[in-house]
Amino acid sequence: MLKKGIYTFIFFLIIVQNAFGQKTTEFGLFIGRSYYLGEINPTTHLGGGVGSLAYGGLFRLNLNNRYSLKLAAYKAKLATEDRFTELRFNRFRDASFEGDLIEVSPQIEFNFLPYQMGDKKFFFSPYLFVGLAFYSIESDATVENFETVPVSTKSGMQFALPFGPGLKLNVGKKMSLNFEWGFRRTSNDQLDGLSNRFNEIFELGKEYDNDWYVISGFALTYKLTKVGPCPAIEF
């Protein structure tokens, strides 16, 4: 999955550089935190043992000062334990899991304010993004109080819907600092590897409740092209 993501990233970079020479393009590096939302961690976003390292890279094609296309690749760790939650059943169940996730995600961004790297007038903007994430995960899960053996799972390519808010800020003429908080809604309940039932009697999880994961953090990008967005295409 990682090799395919890298090849896709490079191919996309070459294509857009040639096909969209009049637009501005950026390349950047990302570092931040990642966490999981599901049966083992239903509500906690900050604190409580939640949050692990995430890092990656991105390529952005600025169509104009309002809209951008982005291709991002991330490597993230997801980990949590029932002992961090306040729910009584979760503490009794005493489950935990840890997983390594790789994601490649094409996205579209909308800037609330006109934004252009290197422009003193349009030097910052909050934005929203949405896209389609392709990910794979290897995870290990255990449930201490139901006499279950550790479960190791490795998924093939899965799909998720990434979306969230962000903020862009110029740092000089050719660099930009971005912060974003990105939620990923998956289409399954298998991120944590936790079985929904034990011996077909005890309910360990919820079959109708799909898992989520979150990647948030900072990206520092560098403008590759010299020209600016076409002023005739502004919305």
ZIGILIN-V486517 format. One record per residue. N is the residue number from 1. RES is the residue in three letters. PSI is psi in degrees with one decimal (none if undefined). OMEGA is omega in whole degrees, 0 to 359 (none if undefined). D_LAST is the distance of its C-alpha to the last C-alpha in Angstrom with 2 decimals. Layout:
n->(N;N)
res->(RES;RES)
psi->(PSI;PSI)
omega->(OMEGA;OMEGA)
d_last->(D_LAST;D_LAST)
//
This chain:
n->(1;2;3;4;5;6;7;8;9;10;11;12;13;14;15;16;17;18;19;20;21;22;23;24;25;26;27;28;29;30;31;32;33;34;35;36;37;38;39;40;41;42;43;44;45;46;47;48;49;50;51;52;53;54;55;56;57;58;59;60;61;62;63;64;65;66;67;68;69;70;71;72;73;74;75;76;77;78;79;80;81;82;83;84;85;86;87;88;89;90;91;92;93;94;95;96;97;98;99;100;101;102;103;104;105;106;107;108;109;110;111;112;113;114;115;116;117;118;119;120;121;122;123;124;125;126;127;128;129;130;131;132;133;134;135;136;137;138;139;140;141;142;143;144;145;146;147;148;149;150;151;152;153;154;155;156;157;158;159;160;161;162;163;164;165;166;167;168;169;170;171;172;173;174;175;176;177;178;179;180;181;182;183;184;185;186;187;188;189;190;191;192;193;194;195;196;197;198;199;200;201;202;203;204;205;206;207;208;209;210;211;212;213;214;215;216;217;218;219;220;221;222;223;224;225;226;227;228;229;230;231;232;233;234;235)
res->(MET;LEU;LYS;LYS;GLY;ILE;TYR;THR;PHE;ILE;PHE;PHE;LEU;ILE;ILE;VAL;GLN;ASN;ALA;PHE;GLY;GLN;LYS;THR;THR;GLU;PHE;GLY;LEU;PHE;ILE;GLY;ARG;SER;TYR;TYR;LEU;GLY;GLU;ILE;ASN;PRO;THR;THR;HIS;LEU;GLY;GLY;GLY;VAL;GLY;SER;LEU;ALA;TYR;GLY;GLY;LEU;PHE;ARG;LEU;ASN;LEU;ASN;ASN;ARG;TYR;SER;LEU;LYS;LEU;ALA;ALA;TYR;LYS;ALA;LYS;LEU;ALA;THR;GLU;ASP;ARG;PHE;THR;GLU;LEU;ARG;PHE;ASN;ARG;PHE;ARG;ASP;ALA;SER;PHE;GLU;GLY;ASP;LEU;ILE;GLU;VAL;SER;PRO;GLN;ILE;GLU;PHE;ASN;PHE;LEU;PRO;TYR;GLN;MET;GLY;ASP;LYS;LYS;PHE;PHE;PHE;SER;PRO;TYR;LEU;PHE;VAL;GLY;LEU;ALA;PHE;TYR;SER;ILE;GLU;SER;ASP;ALA;THR;VAL;GLU;ASN;PHE;GLU;THR;VAL;PRO;VAL;SER;THR;LYS;SER;GLY;MET;GLN;PHE;ALA;LEU;PRO;PHE;GLY;PRO;GLY;LEU;LYS;LEU;ASN;VAL;GLY;LYS;LYS;MET;SER;LEU;ASN;PHE;GLU;TRP;GLY;PHE;ARG;ARG;THR;SER;ASN;ASP;GLN;LEU;ASP;GLY;LEU;SER;ASN;ARG;PHE;ASN;GLU;ILE;PHE;GLU;LEU;GLY;LYS;GLU;TYR;ASP;ASN;ASP;TRP;TYR;VAL;ILE;SER;GLY;PHE;ALA;LEU;THR;TYR;LYS;LEU;THR;LYS;VAL;GLY;PRO;CYS;PRO;ALA;ILE;GLU;PHE)
psi->(-41.7;-43.7;-41.7;-39.7;-42.1;-44.4;-40.9;-41.4;-49.0;-43.6;-44.5;-41.5;-45.9;-43.9;-49.6;-30.2;-35.4;-37.1;-25.5;51.5;-23.9;-6.0;164.4;143.8;150.6;150.9;138.8;167.8;145.0;141.4;139.8;-146.0;157.1;150.2;168.0;147.3;121.5;-151.4;-37.0;-30.9;87.9;-27.6;-16.7;127.6;-33.3;140.8;-170.6;32.9;11.7;134.2;129.3;173.2;138.8;143.4;164.9;-160.8;164.2;154.1;131.3;134.7;112.9;108.0;-37.0;-167.5;8.5;-35.9;141.0;150.3;140.1;141.0;121.9;147.8;130.4;150.9;128.1;155.3;135.1;127.1;140.3;167.7;149.2;-27.4;-14.4;-11.3;160.4;-5.8;129.9;-44.5;-40.9;-39.7;-38.3;-40.9;-42.3;55.2;157.6;156.6;157.7;132.6;149.9;122.7;140.9;132.9;140.8;129.0;112.5;137.3;161.7;138.2;144.1;120.5;127.7;-30.0;152.7;130.1;136.8;125.7;131.9;-4.7;123.8;-23.7;-42.2;64.1;-7.6;159.8;137.0;153.9;163.8;148.6;154.0;151.8;-153.4;123.4;135.7;121.8;160.4;153.4;141.4;122.8;154.4;128.1;146.2;149.4;106.4;-40.0;12.5;20.9;41.0;147.5;155.5;140.3;125.1;129.9;147.3;114.2;154.5;-160.7;128.1;167.2;146.1;160.4;106.6;139.6;161.0;178.3;163.2;177.6;132.7;140.1;128.1;139.6;88.0;-164.5;-25.4;12.5;152.2;140.3;124.9;145.4;135.1;153.5;103.2;120.7;142.6;116.8;115.1;170.8;17.4;176.3;37.7;8.0;-44.2;-6.3;13.2;125.1;142.7;-22.6;151.5;121.5;28.7;15.9;-58.3;131.7;110.6;-26.9;-174.6;117.7;-26.8;0.1;100.6;151.8;156.5;158.3;158.1;136.3;118.8;153.1;-161.3;144.0;135.2;118.4;153.8;132.9;124.5;-30.9;157.5;-27.4;161.2;173.5;149.0;118.9;-15.0;-15.1;82.5;142.2;none)
omega->(181;179;179;179;179;179;178;180;181;180;179;180;181;182;185;178;180;185;184;184;182;179;176;178;181;171;183;176;185;171;182;183;180;176;187;174;182;183;183;175;186;190;189;177;181;178;176;179;183;174;179;184;172;178;181;180;181;172;183;174;180;181;175;184;177;187;177;170;183;171;184;175;184;166;188;175;176;182;175;181;178;184;179;184;177;181;185;181;181;179;178;181;177;178;176;175;177;183;175;187;174;182;168;190;168;185;171;182;175;177;179;177;174;183;178;181;179;180;182;181;182;191;178;176;164;181;172;176;176;181;178;182;172;185;170;184;170;185;175;182;175;175;190;191;176;176;178;179;177;182;176;180;175;183;167;179;179;182;176;178;178;176;177;180;177;179;178;181;178;172;186;185;187;181;181;175;182;169;177;179;189;178;177;176;180;180;182;182;190;180;185;181;183;177;181;180;176;183;178;182;185;179;178;181;182;183;184;187;181;181;175;165;187;173;180;178;186;175;174;185;180;181;183;184;182;183;178;177;180;183;180;182;178;184;none)
d_last->(36.77;36.16;37.10;34.83;31.91;32.69;33.05;29.75;28.07;29.69;29.01;25.28;25.24;27.08;25.01;21.56;23.12;24.37;21.69;18.65;20.39;17.58;15.49;16.83;19.09;20.97;24.19;25.55;28.38;28.35;31.14;31.45;33.21;33.42;35.20;36.05;35.94;38.56;42.19;43.39;40.56;39.09;37.35;37.66;34.63;36.25;39.91;42.76;43.07;39.55;37.44;38.11;36.78;33.70;32.47;30.51;28.00;24.42;22.38;18.63;16.40;13.19;10.83;8.46;8.44;6.75;8.59;12.28;15.28;18.56;22.19;24.64;28.42;30.52;34.18;35.08;38.19;38.54;41.70;43.10;46.40;47.61;49.55;46.38;45.57;47.13;47.64;51.39;51.27;49.12;51.65;54.45;52.77;52.14;49.70;47.73;45.56;44.01;41.67;39.94;36.52;34.44;30.84;28.36;24.86;21.72;18.64;14.86;13.27;10.36;10.33;10.61;10.49;9.16;11.93;13.87;17.47;19.96;17.92;19.90;17.17;14.60;17.52;16.89;14.74;15.83;14.34;15.32;16.50;18.22;20.22;23.73;26.65;29.85;32.69;36.47;38.84;42.51;43.95;47.35;48.19;51.41;52.73;55.76;57.34;57.41;59.38;56.62;56.51;53.49;50.91;48.96;46.05;43.87;40.97;39.63;35.93;34.22;30.72;28.72;25.33;23.78;21.25;20.94;19.44;19.34;18.97;18.22;20.19;20.95;24.63;25.34;23.53;23.50;23.76;21.83;23.41;21.86;23.35;22.67;24.73;24.53;26.39;27.74;29.15;31.78;33.35;36.91;39.38;40.79;39.15;42.18;44.79;46.38;48.35;47.69;51.44;54.68;57.69;55.84;56.75;54.89;51.14;49.61;45.99;43.84;43.26;40.36;38.43;36.26;35.85;32.80;32.28;30.05;29.03;27.80;28.06;26.87;25.49;25.87;23.78;24.39;22.08;23.73;21.97;22.17;19.14;15.69;12.29;11.63;10.02;9.42;6.79;3.80;0.00)
//
